[in-house]
Amino acid sequence: MNVMEGARRMRRAGRWMVLIPLLVTIFLCLLSFIAYALNRRAGFIVFAVPLIPIEILGMILWLAGWIVEGFGKDTK
């Protein structure tokens, strides 16, 4: 596998590691807000806390993919 293909795969993996947990976090926050608005006790937000490190690692991987791709391009 060459550098450009590896960088592309790093970016793709990082993007999914950011987007999927972020969408789940937003969904859980909306559920918590609706439960709060209806005066119900539902702590859905605590399920979103473990997703934050996955999102951070995904952002780092996504950024690293962009950097590796920049170094891998030919300079002619």
N, C-alpha and C positions, 0 to 999 in steps of 0.2 A: 504494500500500500504506500502510495507516495504522500508527501506532506500535505498537498492540497486536499486529498481525499480524507486524510486524518483530521485536518482542520474542519472540514465540512461536517464530519461525523461528530466532532466535539461540539460544534455550534448547535447541531440538531439535538444532541442529547441534553445540552445545557438549556436549550429553549424549552424542551418538554419538561425538564426538571423545574423550570420556573413557572411555566404556564399552568400546568395541571394542579400543583399545590396552591397556586395563587387563586385559581378559579374555585377550588374547594374552600379555601379560606374566606373568600368573598361570600360564597354560599352559606357557610356557617355563621358568618357575621350577620348576614341578612336574616337567617333563622333566629339568631339571638335577639336582634332588634325587633322582629315581629313578636317574639315571645315576651319581650320586655314591654312592648306597646300594648299587649293584651293582658298585662299584669300576671303573667305566668312565670314560674321559676324554671327556666331552662338554661343551662350553662353550656350551650353549644360552642362557645368561644374557646373553651379549654381544649377542645379537640383540634383547634387550629394551631395551637402553640407548637406542637411537635413538627409541624410542616415548615416552620420558619427556617430551621437549619438546612432543610432540603432546598428551599428557594435560594438561600444564600450560596450554597455550593453550586447550584445550577447557574447562578449569575456569574460566579467565578469561572466555571467551565465554559460558559458562553463567551465571556470576555477573552479567555485564553485561546479559544478557537479563532476569534478575530485576530488576535495578536500573531498566532502561529501562521495564519493565512497571509498576513502582511509580510512576515519574514520569508514565507515560501514563494512569493511571487518573483518572477524574473525581473531584473532591472536591466533593461537593454537601452 
